[in-house]
Amino acid sequence: MSEVSLEEIMNLLKEREKKIGTMEATTKNSREKLKKINQDLKKQESILFNILSTIQEDEMELTEIDSVQTPNIDDIFPKIEKVQESLRKSRNSLANLIRKG
């Protein structure tokens, strides 16, 4: 077995140091990407929660309309229009979320 010179050992250490530096940079970059992904997921979760709340409100509105025995079209028409508008907004929000997601 041949002896390894001090210079060879120093070169090996420098190579190892470069590899470690590259790995640290990659790890830092990955960590930053994961933070951004988590922030985006939290935003999407908030949007989905708002959509769900809106849908639940619409459901309550429709239940209220359905519970009336002899509904007057003039009374329920604005409520139906409101629910339709709300559903349209929910669809658009979901579409935007999917596009950006």
N, C-alpha and C positions, 0 to 999 in steps of 0.2 A: 504494500500500500504506500503510495507516494504521499509526501507531506504537502499539505495545503499551505500556500504562502499567506502571509498576513494581508497582502494586497488582494488576493483572491477572496479571502474572507470579507474584506471591506467591500469589494464589488458585490458579493452575494448579499451582504447586508443592505447595500444601496438599492439593489434590485427588489429586495423584500420590502424595503421602505416605500419604494414607488408603488408596488402592488397594494400595500396597505393604504397608501394615500388615495389610490384610485378606488379602492373598496369603500373608504370613508366618504368620498365624494358621491359615489353611487348610492350609498346608504342615505346620505343627507338628501340627495335628490329624490329618492324614493319616499322618504319621510315627508318631504314637502308635497309631493304628489298625493300621498295618502291624506294629508291634512286638507288639501283642496277637494279631494273626492268626498271626504266626510262633511265638509262645509256644504258642498253641492247636494249631498244626500239629505242634510238637515233642511235645506231650503225646499227641496222637493217634498219632503215629509210635511212641512208646514203648508205647502200649497195643496197637497192631497188632503190634509186635515180640513182646510178651509172648504175644499170642494165637497167633502163628506158632510160637513156641517150644513152647507147650503142645500145639499140633497135631502138631508134630514128635515130641514125647515120646509122644503117643498113638499115632502111627504106629509108633514103635519098639516100643511095648507090643504092638500088634496083630501086628507082624511076629514078635515073640517067641512069641506064642500060635500063630500060623500055622505056625511052624517045628517045633512039637511033633508027632511022628508020630501018637501015639494020646493025644490030650488027655483029661485027666480033668476032667469038668464041674465038680467041686468045686474044682479048681485054677484053672481059667480063668474061672469065673463072677465072682469078685471083681475080676479084672483087667478084664473086660468092663464091669462096673458102674462101675469107676473111669474107664474111657475114656468111657462114656456121660455120667457126671457132668461130666467135663472138657469134653466137647463141648457140653453144655448151658450151662456157664459161658461158653464161647467164644461161643456164639450170643447169649447175653444181653449179653456185652461188646460184640460187634459191633453189636447192636441199639441199645444205649445210645450208642455212638460215632456211629452214623448219626443218631440222634435229635438229639444235641447238635451234630453237625457242621455 
